[in-house]
Amino acid sequence: MEEKLLTIAEAAEILGVSLDTLRRWDKNGKLVAIRKEGGVHRYYKQSDLDLFESDLIKIALDWTKEEFELPSMFYCENSAVFQTRLVKMQNAMIGSGLSENILPLIIAIAGEIGNNSFDHNLGKWPDSPGIFFGFDVTKRQVVLADRGLGILSTLGRVRTELKTHIDAVKVAFTEIVSGRAPEERGNGLKFVRRVVALNPVSLFFRSGDAELRLKKDNNELFITRSQINTRGCFAIIEY
């Protein structure tokens, strides 16, 4: 049986974006529409929308490179919305049968990374405020991103000796900085490192051109320079 096609208005409602956004995505190839027999009206398959929504890493990375309207299911414009989505993720993980031992730890480290973004950029967002936050309980994957100032810009105000993104990311994940604002904002990343080091969890984290990898059950930091310079911060948690 042929899959029913959705109108552009129906697709926009499902994704939580505007009609103009869908038109732009069709033109630039981000989410290509279907046209019947050369017609001008755009239609979409539900399966294509599902596939688009499932590619969390690509959507988040694209957003850090170029500002665009995020699907509402992934966009947390403030910390209150983020906290609500964390509860939603927790409920989804409970429903997936995730171990009660690891579940609160995933919620905690995702919360620290997301809250870090809001704390770092409070009142100072360069353009889009808020963060990308998506999860897939089947893939056991959580993705977060922001278009904020990044770690070097934040820590560099109080640690003027930091000159590279690699140096700043290393400090953020290894050193306790003063508890006074704004430098306390990175201290939660030390907690993230400890959780990953002691549990079957892994983290990929990028800020600027610095890429950090924390492997499951391993306290060693792997920090390298990337050819990609990420706006703000980008993180993938896998468990």
N, CA, C and O of each residue as an XYZ file, in Angstrom:
956
protein
N       0.843     -1.197      0.000
C       0.000      0.000      0.000
C       0.885      1.256      0.000
O       1.813      1.364      0.802
N       0.597      2.195     -0.895
C       1.407      3.396     -1.010
C       1.228      4.286      0.218
O       0.119      4.486      0.714
N       2.354      4.810      0.687
C       2.326      5.656      1.887
C       1.625      6.975      1.603
O       1.877      7.621      0.586
N       0.748      7.363      2.507
C       0.029      8.627      2.363
C       1.003      9.789      2.460
O       1.908      9.793      3.294
N       0.802     10.782      1.588
C       1.649     11.964      1.602
C       1.042     13.045      2.486
O      -0.172     13.245      2.515
N       1.918     13.735      3.203
C       1.501     14.833      4.067
C       1.708     16.163      3.352
O       2.665     16.321      2.594
N       0.825     17.107      3.589
C       1.011     18.443      3.024
C       2.145     19.147      3.764
O       2.582     18.704      4.826
N       2.611     20.244      3.187
C       3.682     20.996      3.834
C       3.208     21.552      5.176
O       3.996     21.654      6.117
N       1.935     21.910      5.270
C       1.399     22.415      6.542
C       1.399     21.312      7.600
O       1.736     21.559      8.758
N       1.020     20.096      7.202
C       1.019     18.974      8.147
C       2.436     18.636      8.592
O       2.680     18.361      9.767
N       3.368     18.659      7.640
C       4.764     18.373      7.971
C       5.336     19.428      8.910
O       6.068     19.109      9.847
N       4.994     20.686      8.650
C       5.481     21.771      9.510
C       4.972     21.619     10.933
O       5.701     21.871     11.892
N       3.708     21.205     11.066
C       3.136     21.009     12.400
C       3.807     19.856     13.128
O       4.063     19.947     14.328
N       4.094     18.777     12.419
C       4.735     17.607     13.019
C       6.142     17.957     13.511
O       6.528     17.572     14.615
N       6.907     18.684     12.695
C       8.286     19.011     13.045
C       8.387     20.212     13.979
O       9.385     20.390     14.678
N       7.327     21.040     13.980
C       7.370     22.230     14.821
C       8.219     23.337     14.238
O       8.904     24.053     14.968
N       8.177     23.482     12.899
C       8.900     24.559     12.230
C       7.913     25.304     11.329
O       6.775     24.870     11.151
N       8.353     26.415     10.770
C       7.484     27.212      9.910
C       7.472     26.663      8.486
O       8.329     25.869      8.099
N       6.479     27.105      7.719
C       6.400     26.724      6.309
C       7.620     27.239      5.550
O       8.162     26.541      4.694
N       8.049     28.455      5.863
C       9.210     29.029      5.181
C      10.471     28.207      5.440
O      11.308     28.045      4.553
N      10.599     27.687      6.667
C      11.750     26.840      6.980
C      11.740     25.580      6.125
O      12.775     25.195      5.581
N      10.581     24.932      6.000
C      10.496     23.738      5.161
C      10.800     24.059      3.704
O      11.434     23.255      3.020
N      10.364     25.207      3.220
C      10.666     25.598      1.840
C      12.171     25.783      1.655
O      12.733     25.361      0.644
N      12.826     26.419      2.642
C      14.282     26.607      2.552
C      14.986     25.264      2.596
O      15.929     25.034      1.838
N      14.540     24.368      3.477
C      15.169     23.050      3.566
C      15.011     22.264      2.276
O      15.905     21.509      1.894
N      13.888     22.436      1.608
C      13.686     21.772      0.325
C      14.672     22.313     -0.709
O      15.260     21.539     -1.465
N      14.858     23.628     -0.750
C      15.747     24.245     -1.733
C      17.207     23.886     -1.499
O      17.958     23.666     -2.450
N      17.619     23.827     -0.199
C      19.041     23.549      0.055
C      19.343     22.070      0.271
O      20.484     21.701      0.550
N      18.313     21.214      0.143
C      18.545     19.770      0.220
C      18.549     19.189      1.614
O      18.815     17.999      1.782
N      18.257     20.007      2.629
C      18.256     19.481      3.998
C      17.111     18.486      4.215
O      17.297     17.451      4.855
N      15.929     18.802      3.681
C      14.770     17.903      3.735
C      13.972     18.129      2.449
O      13.181     19.067      2.351
N      14.195     17.252      1.468
C      13.637     17.443      0.132
C      12.175     17.008      0.088
O      11.819     15.936      0.576
N      11.341     17.849     -0.500
C       9.912     17.572     -0.630
C       9.630     16.754     -1.891
O      10.486     16.597     -2.761
N       8.416     16.245     -1.958
C       7.934     15.500     -3.117
C       6.929     16.373     -3.856
O       6.086     17.023     -3.239
N       7.024     16.382     -5.168
C       6.050     17.114     -5.983
C       5.346     16.135     -6.909
O       5.995     15.316     -7.559
N       4.045     16.215     -6.970
C       3.264     15.302     -7.802
C       3.253     15.767     -9.248
O       2.753     16.845     -9.570
N       3.821     14.924    -10.120
C       3.771     15.159    -11.568
C       4.142     16.590    -11.935
O       3.444     17.253    -12.702
N       5.247     17.046    -11.376
C       5.748     18.362    -11.720
C       4.984     19.523    -11.134
O       5.184     20.665    -11.548
N       4.103     19.255    -10.172
C       3.326     20.321     -9.551
C       4.173     21.205     -8.659
O       5.337     20.905     -8.392
N       3.585     22.289     -8.203
C       4.324     23.252     -7.383
C       4.164     22.981     -5.885
O       4.944     23.487     -5.079
N       3.155     22.184     -5.508
C       2.896     21.940     -4.095
C       3.859     20.887     -3.535
O       4.188     19.905     -4.200
N       4.293     21.118     -2.310
C       5.236     20.214     -1.662
C       4.495     19.223     -0.764
O       3.549     19.579     -0.062
N       4.960     17.951     -0.808
C       4.397     16.905      0.029
C       5.545     16.122      0.678
O       6.683     16.157      0.210
N       5.220     15.419      1.761
C       6.244     14.690      2.501
C       5.717     13.327      2.942
O       4.536     13.174      3.251
N       6.609     12.344      2.967
C       6.292     11.045      3.542
C       6.566     11.092      5.049
O       7.537     11.707      5.490
N       5.715     10.446      5.821
C       5.960     10.378      7.262
C       7.290      9.690      7.539
O       8.011     10.073      8.461
N       7.616      8.675      6.743
C       8.878      7.950      6.939
C      10.080      8.861      6.714
O      11.107      8.711      7.375
N       9.952      9.824      5.764
C      11.052     10.768      5.537
C      11.212     11.715      6.727
O      12.329     12.066      7.105
N      10.082     12.125      7.314
C      10.146     12.983      8.504
C      10.758     12.228      9.677
O      11.555     12.782     10.435
N      10.380     10.955      9.823
C      10.932     10.140     10.912
C      12.440      9.987     10.753
O      13.187     10.076     11.728
N      12.887      9.754      9.511
C      14.319      9.593      9.252
C      15.061     10.889      9.544
O      16.147     10.876     10.124
N      14.473     11.997      9.142
C      15.088     13.301      9.405
C      15.243     13.533     10.893
O      16.300     13.965     11.354
N      14.187     13.246     11.648
C      14.208     13.473     13.102
C      15.198     12.554     13.808
O      15.709     12.894     14.875
N      15.469     11.395     13.221
C      16.333     10.423     13.890
C      17.819     10.756     13.762
O      18.640     10.216     14.505
N      18.170     11.640     12.826
C      19.578     11.958     12.598
C      19.992     13.115     13.510
O      20.246     14.229     13.049
N      20.054     12.829     14.800
C      20.304     13.870     15.790
C      21.636     14.568     15.576
O      21.725     15.793     15.667
N      22.666     13.793     15.293
C      24.014     14.355     15.175
C      24.083     15.342     14.017
O      24.648     16.426     14.160
N      23.514     14.976     12.876
C      23.572     15.854     11.706
C      22.812     17.155     11.944
O      23.305     18.233     11.612
N      21.616     17.058     12.517
C      20.836     18.270     12.767
C      21.586     19.193     13.722
O      21.678     20.397     13.481
N      22.119     18.634     14.799
C      22.834     19.446     15.788
C      24.083     20.077     15.194
O      24.345     21.261     15.409
N      24.857     19.295     14.447
C      26.075     19.825     13.832
C      25.756     20.922     12.822
O      26.413     21.963     12.799
N      24.741     20.683     11.984
C      24.348     21.698     11.004
C      23.975     22.999     11.696
O      24.290     24.085     11.209
N      23.297     22.880     12.840
C      22.848     24.071     13.567
C      24.025     24.849     14.147
O      23.995     26.079     14.189
N      25.073     24.133     14.598
C      26.241     24.846     15.126
C      26.990     25.575     14.023
O      27.685     26.558     14.279
N      26.847     25.085     12.781
C      27.538     25.723     11.656
C      26.740     26.879     11.071
O      27.311     27.884     10.648
N      25.415     26.734     11.049
C      24.568     27.732     10.414
C      23.268     27.878     11.202
O      22.589     26.886     11.468
N      22.926     29.082     11.566
C      21.708     29.324     12.334
C      20.472     29.048     11.482
O      20.339     29.582     10.381
N      19.577     28.222     11.991
C      18.282     27.993     11.347
C      17.278     27.593     12.418
O      17.653     27.323     13.559
N      16.007     27.556     12.050
C      14.943     27.211     12.989
C      14.993     25.713     13.289
O      14.814     24.884     12.397
N      15.237     25.384     14.546
C      15.283     23.984     14.939
C      13.870     23.418     15.082
O      12.958     24.138     15.488
N      13.677     22.133     14.753
C      12.398     21.484     15.086
C      12.117     21.656     16.575
O      13.018     21.511     17.400
N      10.882     21.961     16.914
C      10.537     22.306     18.291
C      10.865     21.195     19.276
O      11.124     21.466     20.449
N      10.856     19.937     18.813
C      11.133     18.822     19.721
C      12.580     18.807     20.203
O      12.900     18.143     21.188
N      13.462     19.544     19.506
C      14.876     19.553     19.865
C      15.324     20.879     20.479
O      16.427     20.970     21.019
N      14.488     21.895     20.401
C      14.923     23.226     20.812
C      14.473     23.544     22.233
O      13.284     23.492     22.549
N      15.440     23.873     23.082
C      15.161     24.308     24.454
C      15.596     25.757     24.556
O      16.785     26.049     24.684
N      14.625     26.668     24.500
C      14.963     28.080     24.475
C      15.423     28.615     25.823
O      16.058     29.668     25.885
N      15.112     27.907     26.900
C      15.566     28.327     28.227
C      15.746     27.096     29.109
O      15.380     25.986     28.722
N      16.309     27.299     30.290
C      16.631     26.168     31.165
C      15.385     25.472     31.695
O      15.429     24.278     31.990
N      14.273     26.195     31.821
C      13.042     25.571     32.301
C      12.545     24.531     31.302
O      12.132     23.438     31.688
N      12.586     24.877     30.018
C      12.186     23.918     28.977
C      13.137     22.734     28.986
O      12.707     21.589     28.846
N      14.424     23.001     29.148
C      15.415     21.930     29.191
C      15.138     20.952     30.337
O      15.211     19.739     30.145
N      14.825     21.467     31.515
C      14.536     20.598     32.653
C      13.308     19.729     32.383
O      13.277     18.560     32.770
N      12.299     20.295     31.721
C      11.105     19.526     31.368
C      11.455     18.407     30.398
O      10.954     17.290     30.527
N      12.319     18.705     29.423
C      12.721     17.689     28.441
C      13.577     16.598     29.099
O      13.526     15.438     28.690
N      14.351     16.968     30.102
C      15.130     15.961     30.834
C      14.209     14.929     31.481
O      14.494     13.731     31.465
N      13.099     15.406     32.050
C      12.120     14.494     32.649
C      11.524     13.591     31.574
O      11.318     12.398     31.797
N      11.251     14.166     30.414
C      10.721     13.368     29.299
C      11.710     12.293     28.895
O      11.320     11.153     28.643
N      12.991     12.644     28.830
C      14.016     11.657     28.488
C      14.094     10.571     29.560
O      14.222      9.388     29.245
N      14.018     10.974     30.809
C      14.051     10.004     31.898
C      12.916      8.997     31.765
O      13.128      7.795     31.923
N      11.712      9.485     31.475
C      10.563      8.587     31.332
C      10.734      7.643     30.148
O      10.366      6.470     30.213
N      11.305      8.179     29.055
C      11.539      7.337     27.876
C      12.573      6.255     28.183
O      12.445      5.120     27.723
N      13.583      6.604     28.952
C      14.613      5.628     29.308
C      14.069      4.559     30.239
O      14.436      3.389     30.133
N      13.196      4.962     31.149
C      12.559      3.975     32.031
C      11.743      2.999     31.195
O      11.773      1.791     31.429
N      11.015      3.532     30.218
C      10.216      2.682     29.355
C      11.037      1.760     28.477
O      10.543      0.726     28.027
N      12.311      2.130     28.223
C      13.174      1.302     27.380
C      13.826      0.165     28.153
O      14.472     -0.701     27.563
N      13.656      0.165     29.482
C      14.244     -0.889     30.298
C      15.682     -0.636     30.706
O      16.376     -1.563     31.123
N      16.142      0.603     30.593
C      17.514      0.928     30.988
C      17.720      0.660     32.473
O      16.841      0.927     33.292
N      18.881      0.133     32.807
C      19.217     -0.201     34.192
C      19.006      0.988     35.126
O      19.371      2.116     34.796
N      18.418      0.732     36.286
C      18.202      1.783     37.280
C      19.511      2.340     37.824
O      19.532      3.425     38.405
N      20.605      1.601     37.638
C      21.901      2.080     38.112
C      22.477      3.155     37.191
O      23.062      4.133     37.656
N      22.307      2.966     35.886
C      22.917      3.883     34.929
C      21.992      5.034     34.573
O      22.474      6.107     34.210
N      20.683      4.849     34.664
C      19.722      5.864     34.222
C      19.932      7.226     34.891
O      20.043      8.224     34.179
N      19.991      7.314     36.212
C      20.161      8.644     36.833
C      21.491      9.299     36.476
O      21.604     10.525     36.501
N      22.496      8.495     36.146
C      23.794      9.057     35.781
C      23.729      9.717     34.404
O      24.321     10.775     34.195
N      23.011      9.097     33.464
C      22.848      9.698     32.140
C      22.090     11.018     32.264
O      22.459     12.019     31.650
N      21.027     11.005     33.067
C      20.255     12.229     33.278
C      21.148     13.311     33.896
O      21.073     14.479     33.513
N      21.985     12.917     34.848
C      22.831     13.884     35.554
C      23.870     14.515     34.631
O      24.057     15.731     34.662
N      24.547     13.715     33.812
C      25.604     14.302     32.978
C      25.004     15.104     31.814
O      25.568     16.119     31.403
N      23.868     14.650     31.287
C      23.192     15.456     30.264
C      22.751     16.783     30.870
O      22.865     17.833     30.237
N      22.248     16.729     32.096
C      21.827     17.943     32.783
C      22.979     18.901     33.019
O      22.829     20.111     32.849
N      24.132     18.367     33.410
C      25.299     19.227     33.646
C      25.743     19.921     32.364
O      26.033     21.117     32.373
N      25.796     19.173     31.259
C      26.253     19.755     29.995
C      25.266     20.806     29.507
O      25.665     21.891     29.084
N      23.974     20.483     29.568
C      22.968     21.447     29.137
C      22.943     22.689     30.008
O      22.901     23.808     29.497
N      22.968     22.500     31.319
C      22.963     23.647     32.231
C      24.215     24.502     32.061
O      24.175     25.724     32.207
N      25.328     23.837     31.749
C      26.570     24.555     31.497
C      26.393     25.557     30.355
O      26.869     26.690     30.422
N      25.693     25.110     29.304
C      25.461     25.993     28.158
C      24.650     27.215     28.568
O      24.982     28.339     28.191
N      23.600     27.001     29.331
C      22.777     28.139     29.759
C      23.563     29.055     30.694
O      23.486     30.277     30.567
N      24.312     28.483     31.623
C      25.067     29.294     32.572
C      26.172     30.089     31.877
O      26.393     31.256     32.201
N      26.864     29.466     30.927
C      27.967     30.139     30.231
C      27.482     31.351     29.452
O      28.179     32.362     29.362
N      26.285     31.243     28.890
C      25.851     32.236     27.907
C      24.702     33.121     28.374
O      24.131     33.871     27.582
N      24.367     33.036     29.646
C      23.252     33.802     30.178
C      23.396     35.286     29.857
O      24.321     35.943     30.335
N      22.483     35.808     29.052
C      22.522     37.210     28.676
C      23.593     37.563     27.665
O      23.795     38.739     27.361
N      24.291     36.552     27.135
C      25.408     36.832     26.224
C      25.350     35.979     24.950
O      26.357     35.841     24.255
N      24.181     35.408     24.639
C      24.083     34.578     23.435
C      24.457     35.415     22.204
O      23.895     36.495     22.018
N      25.384     34.954     21.364
C      25.755     35.709     20.165
C      24.599     35.845     19.170
O      24.440     36.890     18.538
N      23.794     34.786     19.033
C      22.610     34.873     18.174
C      21.483     34.033     18.761
O      20.730     34.529     19.599
N      21.343     32.759     18.342
C      20.239     31.925     18.826
C      20.436     31.569     20.297
O      21.412     30.900     20.635
N      19.533     31.999     21.181
C      19.621     31.559     22.578
C      19.146     30.122     22.693
O      18.438     29.621     21.820
N      19.535     29.469     23.767
C      19.044     28.115     23.990
C      19.932     27.049     23.394
O      20.991     27.335     22.836
N      19.474     25.791     23.523
C      20.302     24.658     23.116
C      19.512     23.647     22.288
O      18.282     23.598     22.329
N      20.255     22.853     21.544
C      19.716     21.645     20.918
C      19.824     20.522     21.935
O      20.864     20.352     22.571
N      18.741     19.747     22.092
C      18.754     18.602     23.007
C      17.895     17.499     22.407
O      16.676     17.638     22.301
N      18.534     16.410     22.019
C      17.808     15.287     21.448
C      18.324     13.979     22.009
O      19.474     13.890     22.440
N      17.475     12.964     22.005
C      17.895     11.651     22.503
C      17.204     10.549     21.715
O      16.114     10.738     21.175
N      17.859      9.395     21.661
C      17.320      8.220     20.982
C      17.580      7.019     21.892
O      18.717      6.562     22.010
N      16.538      6.514     22.527
C      16.730      5.416     23.487
C      17.060      4.114     22.776
O      17.634      3.211     23.384
N      16.709      4.000     21.498
C      17.055      2.794     20.740
C      18.548      2.773     20.430
O      19.208      1.746     20.586
N      19.073      3.914     19.992
C      20.512      4.015     19.703
C      21.327      4.235     20.972
O      22.556      4.163     20.940
N      20.652      4.502     22.093
C      21.314      4.826     23.364
C      22.246      6.018     23.182
O      23.444      5.946     23.453
N      21.665      7.098     22.721
C      22.436      8.274     22.334
C      21.723      9.545     22.792
O      20.506      9.673     22.667
N      22.510     10.481     23.326
C      22.011     11.801     23.712
C      22.911     12.836     23.043
O      24.136     12.726     23.093
N      22.299     13.843     22.415
C      23.068     14.870     21.702
C      22.656     16.245     22.212
O      21.468     16.548     22.314
N      23.653     17.076     22.535
C      23.410     18.450     22.970
C      24.325     19.389     22.192
O      25.438     19.020     21.817
N      23.842     20.608     21.953
C      24.666     21.595     21.258
C      24.156     22.993     21.571
O      22.988     23.185     21.908
N      25.055     23.965     21.454
C      24.636     25.360     21.561
C      25.439     26.202     20.579
O      26.485     25.781     20.085
N      24.930     27.396     20.307
C      25.622     28.361     19.444
C      26.162     29.507     20.304
O      26.095     30.676     19.924
N      26.694     29.142     21.463
C      27.135     30.144     22.419
C      28.572     30.588     22.234
O      29.140     30.476     21.147
N      29.153     31.097     23.318
C      30.484     31.678     23.283
C      31.590     30.632     23.223
O      32.672     30.901     22.701
N      31.325     29.438     23.756
C      32.364     28.418     23.815
C      33.196     28.535     25.080
O      33.191     29.565     25.755
N      33.908     27.462     25.386
C      34.643     27.385     26.651
C      35.820     28.345     26.703
O      36.058     28.966     27.740
N      36.566     28.483     25.605
C      37.732     29.373     25.625
C      37.328     30.809     25.932
O      37.977     31.476     26.737
N      36.280     31.282     25.308
C      35.832     32.655     25.540
C      35.401     32.863     26.982
O      35.670     33.910     27.571
N      34.723     31.850     27.559
C      34.241     31.984     28.931
C      35.374     31.921     29.952
O      35.512     32.810     30.793
N      36.187     30.858     29.873
C      37.276     30.721     30.842
C      38.378     31.745     30.611
O      39.087     32.126     31.542
N      38.518     32.187     29.365
C      39.580     33.145     29.057
C      39.433     34.462     29.779
O      40.407     35.203     29.915
N      38.234     34.773     30.248
C      38.033     36.024     30.984
C      38.689     35.997     32.359
O      39.055     37.041     32.898
N      38.836     34.798     32.928
C      39.427     34.699     34.261
C      40.754     33.937     34.255
O      41.522     33.989     35.216
N      41.004     33.228     33.147
C      42.289     32.528     32.975
C      42.921     33.045     31.694
O      42.894     32.383     30.657
N      43.484     34.226     31.785
C      43.980     34.914     30.585
C      45.129     34.179     29.913
O      45.457     34.475     28.764
N      45.753     33.221     30.608
C      46.860     32.482     30.002
C      46.383     31.451     28.986
O      47.179     30.912     28.217
N      45.066     31.178     28.987
C      44.514     30.200     28.045
C      44.429     30.833     26.659
O      43.750     31.841     26.463
N      45.124     30.229     25.707
C      45.176     30.802     24.363
C      44.512     29.920     23.297
O      44.160     30.405     22.221
N      44.344     28.652     23.590
C      43.776     27.749     22.589
C      42.541     27.050     23.138
O      42.356     26.958     24.352
N      41.705     26.563     22.242
C      40.520     25.820     22.653
C      40.910     24.536     23.372
O      40.228     24.121     24.309
N      41.996     23.905     22.947
C      42.451     22.670     23.593
C      42.808     22.930     25.047
O      42.406     22.175     25.933
N      43.563     23.999     25.299
C      43.923     24.342     26.677
C      42.673     24.601     27.522
O      42.588     24.162     28.669
N      41.710     25.315     26.945
C      40.502     25.667     27.697
C      39.659     24.431     28.009
O      39.154     24.292     29.124
N      39.504     23.544     27.047
C      38.721     22.326     27.275
C      39.395     21.445     28.323
O      38.722     20.856     29.169
N      40.708     21.357     28.267
C      41.433     20.559     29.263
C      41.201     21.101     30.672
O      40.939     20.338     31.601
N      41.298     22.411     30.823
C      41.058     23.018     32.137
C      39.624     22.753     32.583
O      39.389     22.411     33.742
N      38.668     22.908     31.676
C      37.259     22.741     32.025
C      36.959     21.351     32.568
O      36.097     21.190     33.432
N      37.668     20.348     32.061
C      37.394     18.966     32.457
C      38.335     18.451     33.540
O      38.151     17.334     34.024
N      39.339     19.235     33.934
C      40.313     18.712     34.894
C      40.533     19.585     36.117
O      40.930     19.071     37.162
N      40.288     20.890     36.026
C      40.643     21.785     37.121
C      39.415     22.415     37.756
O      38.479     22.816     37.064
N      39.429     22.497     39.075
C      38.386     23.219     39.801
C      38.743     24.690     39.787
O      39.775     25.099     40.319
N      37.883     25.475     39.175
C      38.105     26.907     39.095
C      37.278     27.548     40.198
O      36.383     26.910     40.754
N      37.563     28.781     40.514
C      36.863     29.488     41.581
C      35.356     29.366     41.443
O      34.832     29.284     40.332
N      34.660     29.354     42.574
C      33.211     29.257     42.570
C      32.508     30.563     42.302
O      31.279     30.613     42.340
N      33.250     31.634     42.030
C      32.617     32.915     41.735
C      32.223     32.968     40.263
O      32.900     32.400     39.406
N      31.116     33.659     39.980
C      30.698     33.836     38.587
C      31.750     34.684     37.858
O      32.302     35.595     38.475
N      32.051     34.432     36.590
C      31.424     33.401     35.758
C      32.197     32.087     35.723
O      31.790     31.151     35.035
N      33.315     32.002     36.461
C      34.191     30.861     36.253
C      33.687     29.553     36.851
O      34.239     28.495     36.549
N      32.652     29.597     37.694
C      32.135     28.339     38.245
C      31.380     27.539     37.187
O      31.053     26.374     37.411
N      31.105     28.143     36.055
C      30.221     27.533     35.079
C      30.781     26.263     34.462
O      30.010     25.438     33.972
N      32.079     26.079     34.470
C      32.628     24.859     33.898
C      32.869     23.757     34.900
O      33.263     22.655     34.519
N      32.641     24.025     36.176
C      33.007     23.044     37.188
C      32.212     21.753     37.092
O      32.704     20.703     37.506
N      31.000     21.801     36.558
C      30.203     20.593     36.413
C      30.796     19.596     35.445
O      30.453     18.415     35.484
N      31.697     20.061     34.559
C      32.303     19.147     33.594
C      33.289     18.191     34.269
O      33.570     17.118     33.736
N      33.810     18.566     35.423
C      34.642     17.616     36.179
C      33.787     16.462     36.686
O      34.229     15.313     36.703
N      32.565     16.773     37.099
C      31.622     15.738     37.517
C      31.300     14.816     36.345
O      31.233     13.598     36.509
N      31.102     15.390     35.179
C      30.833     14.583     33.987
C      31.979     13.613     33.743
O      31.750     12.439     33.451
N      33.205     14.097     33.861
C      34.357     13.225     33.637
C      34.388     12.070     34.629
O      34.661     10.931     34.252
N      34.108     12.360     35.890
C      34.136     11.305     36.905
C      33.086     10.238     36.624
O      33.355      9.046     36.769
N      31.891     10.662     36.223
C      30.822      9.694     35.939
C      31.214      8.788     34.787
O      31.059      7.569     34.871
N      31.723      9.378     33.710
C      32.102      8.583     32.544
C      33.229      7.618     32.893
O      33.232      6.470     32.448
N      34.191      8.089     33.694
C      35.343      7.255     34.035
C      34.959      6.015     34.826
O      35.664      5.007     34.771
N      33.854      6.073     35.559
C      33.491      4.966     36.443
C      32.329      4.120     35.929
O      31.892      3.188     36.604
N      31.826      4.445     34.729
C      30.622      3.767     34.251
C      30.698      3.472     32.757
O      31.531      4.038     32.048
N      29.821      2.581     32.280
C      29.806      2.248     30.848
C      29.138      3.347     30.017
O      28.077      3.152     29.424
N      29.792      4.495     29.998
C      29.299      5.668     29.282
C      30.472      6.266     28.519
O      31.609      6.197     28.984
N      30.212      6.851     27.352
C      31.274      7.543     26.620
C      30.781      8.933     26.233
O      29.579      9.169     26.103
N      31.738      9.855     26.049
C      31.409     11.232     25.714
C      32.323     11.742     24.615
O      33.542     11.584     24.673
N      31.709     12.358     23.609
C      32.447     13.151     22.620
C      32.026     14.598     22.846
O      30.835     14.901     22.914
N      33.009     15.491     22.962
C      32.712     16.894     23.271
C      33.600     17.775     22.415
O      34.810     17.559     22.343
N      33.004     18.775     21.761
C      33.785     19.709     20.945
C      33.414     21.137     21.302
O      32.238     21.470     21.448
N      34.442     21.984     21.441
C      34.251     23.420     21.602
C      35.351     24.097     20.806
O      36.531     23.816     21.014
N      34.977     24.990     19.892
C      35.979     25.546     18.990
C      36.553     24.443     18.131
O      35.808     23.675     17.522
N      37.887     24.355     18.074
C      38.517     23.280     17.302
C      39.094     22.184     18.202
O      39.911     21.376     17.760
N      38.664     22.164     19.459
C      39.132     21.138     20.394
C      38.108     20.014     20.512
O      36.930     20.264     20.767
N      38.560     18.780     20.325
C      37.702     17.608     20.463
C      38.182     16.752     21.628
O      39.355     16.387     21.705
N      37.274     16.444     22.517
C      37.588     15.619     23.681
C      36.794     14.324     23.609
O      35.607     14.323     23.282
N      37.469     13.221     23.918
C      36.801     11.915     23.972
C      37.059     11.290     25.331
O      38.207     11.134     25.748
N      35.998     10.937     26.008
C      36.086     10.180     27.248
C      35.524      8.802     26.967
O      34.358      8.658     26.596
N      36.354      7.793     27.144
C      35.933      6.439     26.829
C      35.320      5.753     28.040
O      35.563      6.132     29.186
N      34.536      4.758     27.759
C      33.872      4.005     28.816
C      34.900      3.412     29.779
O      35.902      2.831     29.364
N      34.626      3.574     31.070
C      35.462      2.980     32.123
C      36.935      3.380     32.010
O      37.820      2.568     32.282
N      37.199      4.617     31.612
C      38.571      5.057     31.412
C      38.675      6.519     31.811
O      37.939      7.355     31.286
N      39.572      6.839     32.728
C      39.703      8.205     33.234
C      40.610      9.073     32.368
O      40.736     10.273     32.613
N      41.249      8.472     31.350
C      42.191      9.215     30.521
C      41.456     10.146     29.558
O      40.453      9.774     28.948
N      41.986     11.375     29.438
C      41.414     12.348     28.506
C      42.105     12.230     27.151
O      43.332     12.157     27.081
N      41.327     12.213     26.088
C      41.864     12.244     24.732
C      41.393     13.549     24.094
O      40.229     13.672     23.713
N      42.297     14.522     23.978
C      41.941     15.824     23.414
C      42.794     16.061     22.169
O      44.022     16.010     22.234
N      42.147     16.316     21.049
C      42.843     16.549     19.797
C      42.294     17.805     19.121
O      41.237     18.318     19.488
N      43.035     18.283     18.128
C      42.567     19.452     17.372
C      41.791     18.980     16.158
O      42.246     18.112     15.413
N      40.618     19.560     15.967
C      39.761     19.198     14.846
C      39.947     20.177     13.694
O      40.321     21.332     13.900
N      39.684     19.703     12.483
C      39.698     20.591     11.324
C      38.417     21.421     11.265
O      38.322     22.392     10.514
N      37.433     21.018     12.076
C      36.161     21.728     12.148
C      36.184     22.648     13.365
O      36.569     22.233     14.458
N      35.775     23.882     13.172
C      35.694     24.824     14.295
C      34.225     24.998     14.654
O      33.473     25.648     13.929
N      33.826     24.418     15.769
C      32.420     24.415     16.161
C      32.049     25.676     16.924
O      32.751     26.106     17.839
N      30.933     26.253     16.524
C      30.387     27.396     17.244
C      29.832     26.903     18.576
O      29.007     25.990     18.585
N      30.251     27.468     19.684
C      29.742     27.043     20.978
C      30.265     25.677     21.369
O      31.464     25.414     21.277
N      29.361     24.800     21.809
C      29.735     23.465     22.262
C      28.817     22.412     21.638
O      27.658     22.683     21.324
N      29.353     21.222     21.470
C      28.618     20.109     20.873
C      29.030     18.842     21.619
O      30.218     18.608     21.841
N      28.039     18.017     22.010
C      28.338     16.826     22.813
C      27.472     15.647     22.403
O      26.292     15.797     22.086
N      28.093     14.459     22.418
C      27.373     13.204     22.189
C      27.647     12.296     23.386
O      28.801     11.997     23.695
N      26.596     11.865     24.046
C      26.701     10.904     25.144
C      26.178      9.564     24.622
O      25.084      9.500     24.062
N      26.950      8.506     24.804
C      26.508      7.165     24.417
C      26.651      6.243     25.618
O      27.594      6.360     26.400
N      25.701      5.327     25.753
C      25.672      4.486     26.950
C      25.213      3.072     26.613
O      25.127      2.223     27.500
